[in-house]
Amino acid sequence: GHQPVITVWPCRQLNKRWEFIVQIYSGGSRCWEISTFCVVGSFLVYLSTSQQIFQHQYDMKDEFPYIFAGLALTIGSAIFLNGTLVLRLGMRRLITISMVLFFAISLLYVIFFNNGDNPRVGFLLLFFGLQFFAIGFLFGNLRAIAMEPVGHIAGMAAAITGFVGDTLAQRFYFSCCLAIIFCSSVIFPD
């Protein structure tokens, strides 16, 4: 009885890592993660442009910190309510309701204000407040539901999906910034 020593080749290790990543992104995880990066990407666009919107388009330089804090409270209140509502409605139903609201509010905004004029500040604050309230429910729940199929490897799966999701969100954000720069300098020059 002497057992032979088995050598593990580097390509076999690479194969196992690839299988691990495929397991993480198989089934429903992939779809939930794509939804996450779209929501996070849109929020990054707001974070990078909000100061310009309120200071330059609405001439509210002094009010901007208070507006920013007030809008942050809408996300915070949604996150606070999330624990209670998840128990009552369930995660999938809460995500569905929040996602429908997120897109419906955006669609209504485009329909009402597609003529190029800036909406009144009250309408803009209402729009952002409702959007952020929906986003507050989406942030944690989308990430949590993406982890459901890979609960047995949740730690590594969270690291990989978080990295990939955040990287894609930053790509989405960067693309939006390039589009804004292009539109403001080429299509609508001063």
Salt bridges, closest charged atoms under 4 A:
GLU148 OE1 - ARG92 NH1 3.04
ASP166 OD1 - ARG143 NH2 2.83
